[in-house]
């Protein structure tokens, strides 16, 4: 008979998040603790965190977090970056030596801003410029991978259990108004540093529990618009879909949720006329971006989070509150670990987005 821990967990992977609506910055220690009761949802092949508001002294600059295979690759990539950005600071990301985390790449961060001359020549804004540079590095620069590139936020991930990854990156020393976390149980894709969650582009970050059966259709559509899926996992495509819908198409969060977790046609037919027209338009125009298969995701973005289940709610996700803070996790036990007195614990319906924003001017 197989023992506990030797059996595949088809609903595996753990997600967790906390956000302060007042913009109060919180230590990363609490989000690390939230992953401990969900330890068996992971298998040690990936863990990670996204934190918002952690670089106030560099808030006007893009924070690039990179993995390198070795110093030669770092030198080559830095030469490329210096030709395209003004680099105001560069340093290794602080970590601690732990026996649980092995085969570490070189891990560096850079605070940068695009060269004005390049923006004028290309006639694009700085966000699109950063996306193009990051896409090129991740698809064409051997031995280098940009795993975070937003302003005043950062992703920290590795191969390992999430609670070990958090300690490895010394996240208890950071303070953020919003944290998300992920523990990985890969079923169809390899466990490697770049394949750990969160996946990030600009200030958008995604943690995901589930499997995307529509991945090939989603990938083929999104790659028509310059995105490249190179990281050997299906979750990557959700990040690009949301960047495309929110930044490039200008949809609202609710509208984007109605694309990737679109209501069934018979549900749409029962809606009031104006809502029915909107949902019909979204399902028709963006039909290739419907994400099918079981999933629960948390999207982090500047000033907020959005939690969303697939429309059949095939993965668990619960929400809780305490004071000005909102908590989201795969299990209530994770919320109780962060806040034992959490109130209003509830499970969102399938396809129902839970959107929480920091009050304007507080982040």
N, C-alpha and C positions, 0 to 999 in steps of 0.2 A: 504494500500500500504506500502511495506517495504521501510524504509528510507536508505539512504547511510550509509554503515557500517554494515547493517544488512543482506546484500546479500552475498552469497558465491562468492568468486572471483576465478574462475577456473584457471586463469593465475597468481594467486597470488604468493607471495614470491618476494623479491627484492634482487638483488646482485649488488655489486659495488666493484671497485678496482682502485688503483692508484699505479704506479711504476715509480721510477726515474732511467733512464738508466745510469746516471752518479753515482748512488749510494748515492745521497744526501738523508740524513735522514729528514723525514717530521713528524711533530706532528700529533697525531691521531685526532686532532680537525676537520680537513678537511673531513676525511672519515666519521666521525659521522654526520657532516652537510649534506653529500651526501644522507643520508638515510631519511632525513626529507621530501623532496618532494615525496618520495615513501612510506610515512607512511601508506596509505590505502592498500598497497600490503601486509601488515602484519596484524595480529590480536592480537598481544601481547603475543603469546605463544612461542616466541623464537626469540632471536637476538644474533648476535655474530660477532667477528672480529678475523682476524689473522694478525700478524705483524712480519716482518722480519728485523733483524738487531737491535733488541731492547735490547740485553744483551751483548754488546761488551766486558764488563769486565769479562764475563763468557763464552766467545765464544767457548771455547774448551770443554765445558761440556754440557750434555743433560739437558734441562730445563723441568722438569716434573711438570705439573699443575694438581692438583687433587681436586676433590670434595669428602667430607666426610659427612656421616650422622651425626656423633657426635665424641666426643673426644675418646671414646673407640674404634671406628672403625679406627680413625687416629692412635692411639697407635698400634693397631694390624698391620695395613698396614706399618707403619714406621719400625716395627720390621722386617717385610718381606723384605722391601727395603734395610735396613742396612745390611742384610745378603748377598745381591747381588750387592750392589753399594758402592763405596766411595762417601759419601755425603759431599760436601764442603760448602754448605749453605742450610738453610731451613728456611722458614718464611711464614706467612700468606700473601696472595696477597692483596695489599692495595685496599680498596673499600671505597665508601662513602655511608652513610645512605640515602636512598631515599624511599619515600612512594610508588613509582611506582614498586619497586623491592621487592618482599616478599618471605618468605620461603627459605631464603638463606641457602645453606649447608655451612659447613666449607670449605674454599677455600685456598689451600696451594700450594707453589711451592718449588721445590728442584733442586739444581744444582748437578748433579751426573756424575760419570763415572763408567762403569762396572769394577768389581774386575778382575785383570789380571789373577788370578788363575782360575777363572770361565771360562774365554775365552780360556785359554790353555786346560782346562779339556774338554770343549765341542768342541773345535777346530772350532769355528765360529767367525765371526768378531763382532765388538761392535754393529753395527747397527742391525744385526739379533738378538743379545742377548737382546737389548732393546725391540725389537718387541715381543720377547717371554715373557719377564717379563710383559710388558704392557698387552698383551693378557691374561695372567694368572690373573692379578689383575682385569681386566674388566669383566672376565667371572667367576671368582671363589672367589674373595675376597669380601665378603658381605659388603655393605655400603661404598665402595671406588670405585672411577672411575678416571682413568687417561685420561684427555681430551686434553693433549698436551704433546709431548715428543721429540721435535726437538732441534737442537742446534741453539742458537742465534735467536730464534723466539718463539712466544707464541700465543696460542689461548685464547680468553676471551669470554665467552658466558653465557647466562642465560635465564630464562623465563621473557619475557618483550618485549617491542618495542625496536628496535635496537638503536635508539638514546638515550633511557634511559639506555640501557645496556652499551653503550660506556661511558656515564657519570658515571655510577655506578662503573666501573672499572678505572675511572680517566685516560682514554686513552689519553687525551690531554697532559698528563705529560710524555708520551712515544714518542720516535722518531724512525722511521723505514724507510727503503728505499722502502718498499713495504707494502701495506695494502690491505686486502680484507674484505668485510662485507656482512652480510646477515640479512634480515628480513623475519621471517617465517610466513607462512599461512598454517599450517598442515591440510591436508584433510583426510588422512587415518590413521594417527598415532598420538599418544598422544603428548601433549606439556609438556615437562619436561626438567630440566636443562641439562641432558646428551644428550637429543635429539635435542637441538638447534645446528645450524651450526655455525662455520665450524666444519667438522669432520677432524681429523688429525692423522697421523701416521708418526713418524720421522719428517722430514721437509716438508712432503706433507700435504696440507690442501685443503679441497673442500668446496665451497659454491655452492648451487644448487637450481635452480627454475624449478620445474616440477614434474613429476611422472614417476616411472620406472616400466613399465609393464612387463619387463623381470626379475624382481627382483629375483624370485624364482630360475630361471635357473642360473642367475649370482651368487647367493648365494651358491647354491649347488656346483657349479664348484670351487669357490674360497675357500670354506671351506675344500676342499680336500687337500689344501696346508697349513693348519694350522691356517687360519684366522677364527675368530668367530664373527658372526653378532649378537650382544647382545643389541643393543641400540634402538630398537623399531622404526626404520625408514629406508626407502629404501636407502637414500643417503649414509649411512655408507659404503655400498658395493662398491661404486665408488672409495672411498679412497683406499680400499684394492685392487681393480682391478688395479689401477694405481701404487701402490707400487709393486704389483706382476709383472706387465709389465715392469716398468722402472728399479726397483732395482734388482729384482730377474731374470727377463728374459733379461735385458739389451737392451730393445727397445729404440729407440729415441722417443722424444715427438710426432713427426709427425706420427711415426709408431703406437704409442699407441692411438693417435686420430683416426687412420684408423682402429683400432680394435673396440673401443667403439662406434664410429660413422661411421661404415664401409660404403663405397659407395655401391650402388646397383650393382648387377651383370652386368646389361646392361651398367652401367657407366664404370665399370672396363673393359668390353670387348672393349671399344673404346679408352683405354689408349695405349700409346706406349708400345712396348713389354716388356722392362725391368720393367717399372712401373706396367704393368699388372701382371707380374709374382709375384712381391712383394705383391701387393694387394690381389692377389689370395691366396698366402701363408698365409697372415695374417687372411683373412676371413675364411680359412679352418682350420688352426691350433687353432685359438682362437675364434671359432664360438660361444662358450658359453659365451663369454665376450662382445658380441654385446649388447649394451644398447638400448632397444627400449622404445618408449614412448616419450612424449615431455620433453625436458630439455635444459637448458642453464647452464653451469658450469664455474667456474673459479678455476683452480688449482694453488695454490701457492706452490713454492718450493724454495730452497736456490738459490738465484740469479735470480729469474724470476717468471713469471706467464704464464699460458696458458688459453685462453678463448675458449670455444667450444659450439656450438649449436648441437642439434640432426640433423640428415641428412635431415629432412623435415623442419627444422627451425620453430618448433611449439611454441617456446618461444622467446620473444623479447630480443635482446642484441645489444648494440651499442658501438662503440669505438671512442675515440677522442684523440687528441694530443695537447700539448702545450709545446714548448721548448723541454727539454729532458724527459718530463713526458708523459706517456700514461695512458689513463683513459678507464675503461670499466664499463658499468652499464646496468641495465634493461631498463632505460629510459635516454634520453638526458638531462632531467631536473636535474638528479643527477650529471652528468658530469659538467653541467653549474654551479651547486652549488659549486663544487670544484674549477672550473676554468671557470669564465664567458667568457673568450676569447678563449676557446678551439677551435681548428681548425680540419679540415679533419674528421668531424663526418661521420661515415659510419657504415653500418650494415653488419657483416660478413655473408657469405652464409652458408646454412646448411652443417654441417660436415667440415667446413673450420676452422682449428685451427689458432688462433692468438697468436703467441708466442713472448714474449718480455723478453729480458735478460738484466741484468745489465752488463755493460762492465767489462771484466775480471779484477780482482784485485781491484774492487771498492766497494766490499761489505764484 
